[in-house]
Amino acid sequence: MQKDYEDIPGTFVFDADRSREGYHLNQFCISLRLQKNREAFNADEEAYLDGFPMTPEQRDAVLKRDWNRLLELGGNIYYTSKLAANDGINFQNLAGLMTGMGVEAYREMMLAGGRSPEGNRYKSEWEDK
């Protein structure tokens, strides 16, 4: 079923379907809130991930720290940010990485009022350009 909001560029809406798809991925990410789990993950990422029945694509995205792919595969930004925090990446820096702008450019854009909505409302707008 096509959802109207799937036409928003660069956005993966975390809805019920995406929640079901990302359940085990998100369980992994939220597990990193505990120090003992972070230590186990950092000691052997592959072995720690074996405890979570994620899809091969989800597992690969975790290992590669492919932040946008994690969201596409059902990751919740607030949960996946636990993985980023484990790597020493704060939320603002994560957003900079995910936009492809880099940390400083992203920070400056946000301080200047954010991204312009022009050309960013719907993917279908891009076809006209």
N, C-alpha and C positions, 0 to 999 in steps of 0.2 A: 504494500500500500504506500503510495507516494504521499508524503506529508508536506503541507505548504511551507513549513519552516526549513525544509531541506534545501530551499533555494537561497538561503542566507549564506553569503560567501565566507569561507574560513571558519564556519561555526558548526560544531557537532552538538546538537541539543541533547542533553542528557534526559531522555524520556524513559518510559517503562520498558520499551524494547531494548534500548541501549543499556539500561540497568541490568536486565536479564543477561544480555550478551557479555557484560563486563563484570558479572558477579565475582568470579574467582580472581580476576585481575584486581578488583577493588579490595577484596579480602586480603590479598597479598599486600597491597599498598598500605592499608590501614594497620596491618600487623606491624609495620615499621614504627608505630608510635611507641613501642616498648623497646627499651635499650637492649634487652637480651636478644630480641629478634633482629635488631639492626646489627648487632655483633655477629650473629649467626649468618645473616645475609652477606655482610661485608667479608666474612671469612671464606665463604664459598657460595657465590651467587647461584650457580647452576644447581647445587645440591639443595639450597634453601627453596628455590623455585619448584623443585620436585614435589614439595608439599602442597602445591596449589594446582589443581587440574585446569590450567589455562590452555587456550588454543596455542598451537605453535607460533602463530602470528603475534599473539599477545606476549608470549614469552620472549620472542625475538625483539619486539619493541621495548620491552623492559631492559633487556641486555644491551641494546643499542642506545637506550635513553632517547628513543624517538618520541618526543613528547606529544606531538600532534597525532601521531599514529596511535598512541595510547588512548587518546580521547576518541578517535575514530572507531577504535575497537571496543568501546564501552567503558573506558576509564572515566571516572568522575574527577574533575579538576582538583577538588579539595582532597581527594584520596591520592591522586597521582603526585600532588605536591609533597606528600610525605616522602616519596622516593627522591624527589628533587632536594628536599631538606636534608635527607640522608647524605646526599652528595654535596652539601654545602651551598645549595642554590636557593636563594630566597624567592618569594613569590614574584616580586617585581622583576628580578633577573630572569626568572622562568618565563614570564610574559614576553620579555625582550627576545629571548631565544625562540619562543614559539611563533612570534610574528615575523621572524627573520630580519628584524630591524636592528637587532643588537640592543644591549642594555642601555647605553647612553641615548641613542636615538629614540628608543621607546620612552624613556624617562622624560626627555624633552618634549615629545609629542603630547604626553599626558599632562605635563605642566602647562602646555600651550592650549589645553582644552580638549584634547583627544583627537581621534581620527575623524576626518570629514565624512559625513554620510554620503556624499556624492560618489556614485559608482560603487557604493558598498552596501546598498540595500538588498539587492537580489542578483543572483548570478545571471538571470535572464537579461538584466540591464547591460551586461558585458557584451552580449551578442550584437547589440546595436552600435558598438564602438569600433 
